[in-house]
Amino acid sequence: MQSLQYIGPERRNQQPSNQMIDPREYGRLEAQVQTLQADVKDIATKVTHLTAMADRSRGALWAGMGLASLFGGLVTFVVDHFLRR
């Protein structure tokens, strides 16, 4: 069984001297970050458009509800007026 070695706070953030950052790997990571930033910007734009569409449709929903209740009230008035005679 392998024993665990304690690394104190003074050595925790130090990088071993035999491991260096590969410039190619760093470049790939940088390209991925740029791609992800573009994707996030695109998603934010789409969410803004979806929010605007939802706000417009909410107004149309209330207008439709008003028209439906007006139509229902008129039908009820006419039917009630002719059935009471």
C-alpha positions as CSV (number, residue, x, y, z in Angstrom):
1,M,0.0,0.0,0.0
2,Q,1.3,3.4,-1.0
3,S,1.6,6.0,1.7
4,L,0.4,9.6,1.2
5,Q,2.8,12.4,1.5
6,Y,1.8,15.7,3.1
7,I,2.5,18.8,1.1
8,G,2.6,21.9,3.2
9,P,1.1,25.2,2.0
10,E,4.6,26.5,1.0
11,R,5.0,23.8,-1.6
12,R,1.4,23.4,-2.7
13,N,1.4,26.1,-5.4
14,Q,4.9,25.3,-6.7
15,Q,5.2,23.5,-10.0
16,P,7.8,20.7,-10.2
17,S,10.7,21.8,-12.3
18,N,10.5,18.8,-14.7
19,Q,6.9,19.7,-15.8
20,M,6.7,22.7,-18.0
21,I,3.8,24.2,-19.9
22,D,3.7,22.9,-23.5
23,P,3.3,25.9,-25.8
24,R,1.2,23.9,-28.3
25,E,-1.2,22.7,-25.5
26,Y,-1.4,26.2,-24.2
27,G,-2.3,27.4,-27.8
28,R,-5.0,24.8,-28.1
29,L,-6.5,25.8,-24.7
30,E,-6.4,29.4,-25.8
31,A,-8.3,28.6,-29.0
32,Q,-10.9,26.6,-27.0
33,V,-11.4,29.5,-24.7
34,Q,-12.0,31.9,-27.6
35,T,-14.5,29.4,-29.2
36,L,-16.3,29.0,-25.9
37,Q,-16.5,32.8,-25.4
38,A,-18.0,33.2,-28.9
39,D,-20.5,30.4,-28.1
40,V,-21.5,32.1,-24.8
41,K,-22.0,35.4,-26.6
42,D,-24.2,33.7,-29.2
43,I,-26.2,32.0,-26.5
44,A,-26.7,35.3,-24.6
45,T,-28.0,36.9,-27.8
46,K,-30.4,34.1,-28.4
47,V,-31.7,34.2,-24.8
48,T,-32.3,38.0,-25.2
49,H,-34.3,37.3,-28.4
50,L,-36.3,34.5,-26.7
51,T,-37.1,36.8,-23.8
52,A,-38.3,39.5,-26.2
53,M,-40.5,37.0,-28.0
54,A,-41.9,35.7,-24.7
55,D,-42.8,39.3,-23.7
56,R,-44.6,39.9,-27.0
57,S,-46.5,36.7,-26.8
58,R,-47.5,37.4,-23.2
59,G,-49.2,40.6,-24.5
60,A,-50.9,38.7,-27.3
61,L,-52.1,36.1,-24.8
62,W,-53.8,38.8,-22.7
63,A,-55.4,40.4,-25.7
64,G,-56.7,37.0,-26.8
65,M,-58.1,36.3,-23.3
66,G,-59.8,39.7,-23.4
67,L,-61.4,39.0,-26.8
68,A,-62.5,35.6,-25.8
69,S,-64.1,36.8,-22.6
70,L,-65.8,39.6,-24.6
71,F,-67.1,37.1,-27.2
72,G,-68.3,34.8,-24.4
73,G,-70.1,37.6,-22.7
74,L,-71.8,38.6,-25.9
75,V,-72.9,35.0,-26.6
76,T,-74.2,34.7,-23.1
77,F,-76.1,37.9,-23.3
78,V,-77.7,37.0,-26.7
79,V,-78.6,33.5,-25.6
80,D,-80.0,34.7,-22.3
81,H,-82.0,37.5,-24.0
82,F,-83.7,35.1,-26.5
83,L,-84.3,32.3,-24.0
84,R,-86.1,34.5,-21.5
85,R,-88.7,35.6,-24.0
